[in-house]
Amino acid sequence: LGAGMVDPNVFEYVREHGYDPERVQGFAFGMGIERIAMLKYGVPDLRLLYDNDVRFLEQF
C-alpha cells in the first residue's frame, strides 16, 4: 500500500479548475494489483508472486 500527501506542484496543473495550491491539500493512496491478488487468492506472502516458481504460479 502506498500513501502520501500530494505535492503542491500537482495543483499548479489544475489551477484553472479552481484548485489553488496555497489553499488546498491532497492525500493520495493506492493498492497494487499484487495486494489485491493476495487477498483474492489467499497468498500469505507477497514475495511468492515474484519468486518465479512455476509450480506456485500455475495455480492461478
C-alpha contacts under 8 A as a table, 3 or more apart, distances in Angstrom:
res1	aa1	res2	aa2	distance
1	L	29	F	7.30
1	L	30	G	5.92
1	L	31	M	4.96
1	L	32	G	6.76
1	L	35	R	7.84
2	G	29	F	5.46
2	G	30	G	5.32
2	G	31	M	6.64
3	A	27	F	7.41
3	A	28	A	5.51
3	A	29	F	4.08
3	A	30	G	6.46
4	G	27	F	5.83
4	G	28	A	5.51
4	G	29	F	6.56
5	M	25	Q	7.55
5	M	26	G	5.76
5	M	27	F	4.53
5	M	28	A	6.05
6	V	10	V	7.00
6	V	25	Q	6.87
6	V	26	G	4.89
6	V	27	F	5.55
6	V	28	A	6.22
7	D	10	V	5.66
7	D	11	F	7.65
7	D	26	G	7.86
8	P	11	F	5.43
8	P	12	E	7.06
8	P	21	P	5.32
8	P	22	E	7.87
8	P	25	Q	7.26
9	N	12	E	5.18
9	N	13	Y	7.42
9	N	21	P	7.27
10	V	13	Y	5.82
10	V	14	V	7.45
11	F	14	V	5.20
11	F	15	R	5.96
11	F	19	Y	6.06
11	F	20	D	6.67
11	F	21	P	5.36
12	E	15	R	5.12
12	E	19	Y	7.77
12	E	20	D	7.34
12	E	21	P	6.46
13	Y	16	E	7.66
14	V	17	H	5.40
14	V	18	G	7.11
14	V	19	Y	5.98
15	R	18	G	5.32
15	R	19	Y	4.72
15	R	20	D	5.53
15	R	21	P	7.49
16	E	19	Y	7.16
19	Y	23	R	7.66
19	Y	24	V	6.53
20	D	23	R	5.41
20	D	24	V	6.09
21	P	24	V	5.51
21	P	25	Q	7.19
31	M	35	R	6.57
31	M	36	I	7.34
32	G	35	R	5.46
32	G	36	I	6.74
33	I	36	I	5.10
33	I	37	A	6.23
34	E	37	A	5.06
34	E	38	M	6.21
34	E	46	L	7.24
34	E	49	L	7.63
35	R	38	M	4.96
35	R	39	L	6.39
35	R	46	L	7.40
36	I	39	L	5.20
36	I	40	K	6.14
37	A	40	K	5.00
37	A	41	Y	5.85
37	A	42	G	7.80
37	A	43	V	7.52
38	M	41	Y	5.48
38	M	42	G	5.31
38	M	43	V	4.54
38	M	44	P	6.94
38	M	45	D	7.78
38	M	46	L	7.03
39	L	42	G	5.29
39	L	43	V	6.89
43	V	46	L	7.07
43	V	48	L	7.75
45	D	48	L	5.76
45	D	49	L	7.93
46	L	49	L	5.79
46	L	50	Y	7.52
47	R	50	Y	5.29
47	R	51	D	6.33
48	L	51	D	5.30
48	L	52	N	7.78
48	L	53	D	7.82
48	L	56	F	7.76
49	L	52	N	6.99
49	L	57	L	7.26
52	N	57	L	7.19
53	D	56	F	5.47
53	D	57	L	6.25
54	V	57	L	4.94
54	V	58	E	5.80
55	R	58	E	5.55
55	R	59	Q	7.21
56	F	59	Q	5.81
57	L	60	F	5.83
